[in-house]
Amino acid sequence: MLQFKEFVEELCPECGEDHEGECSHEAVSPAQRRARKQAYLLKTMKKYGDAAKMGIPADQVNQRRNTPTRKKS
């Protein structure tokens, strides 16, 4: 059985995964990260805006859904 230090040394330094050969993971550029965050922000703002139009207060909107639905409690 491998010790933890031996296991960590076998991991890819670029992506942190255990694989053979070349690493297929490319680092995410800051522009891609910003675009992903901006898309998430726009989706969330639309959800709360739609909820406000439907008459649902922002504190009662379910955060786990993409559509404006009320919380259960």
N, C-alpha and C positions, 0 to 999 in steps of 0.2 A: 504494500500500500504506500502511496506517495505521501510524503510529508507536505505540509502546507507550503513551505518555502519552495520545494521542488515543483509543486503544482503551479505556483504563481510564476516561476521562472519559465514554464512552458507556455504561458499565455502570450498571445500576440501583444506587443507593446502599443500598437496603434488602436486596436479595437477592444482589447481585453478579453477576447474569446479564445477558446482552445480549438485550433484547426490546423490542418496540414497544408503546406505550400504557401502560396501568396495570399495576402489579405485582400479580400474583395470589397471591404468596407472603405468608403471614402469619407473623409471628415466633412461634416456639414459646414458650409460656408456661413459667415455671419449674415450675408444677404438672404440666404435660404431660411435661416432661423428667424430673421425679422419678418419675412414674408409669411412664414407659417404662423407666427404669433399674431400678425396683423389679420390674417384670415380668421383665426380663432376669435379675435376681438370683434371683428365685424359680424360674425355669426352670433356671438353672445349679445351684442348691441341690438341686432335685429330681433332676437328672441324677446328681450326685455321691452323693446319698442312695440312689438306686436302684442305683448301682454298688456301694456299700458292702453293700447287701442281697444283691447277686449275688456278693459275695466278690471284687470287683475293687478293688485298692488305688487310692487317689485319684491317685497319680502315673502310673498306667497308663491312665487314662481319656482317650479322644480328645477334645480340646477343640473340635474343629471340627464335632462332631455334636451333635444335640439328644438323642440316645439314648445311654445308657452303653455304649460299645464300647471294646474295648482298642486301644491303639496298635499299629501294625504292628511296631515294633522294640522 
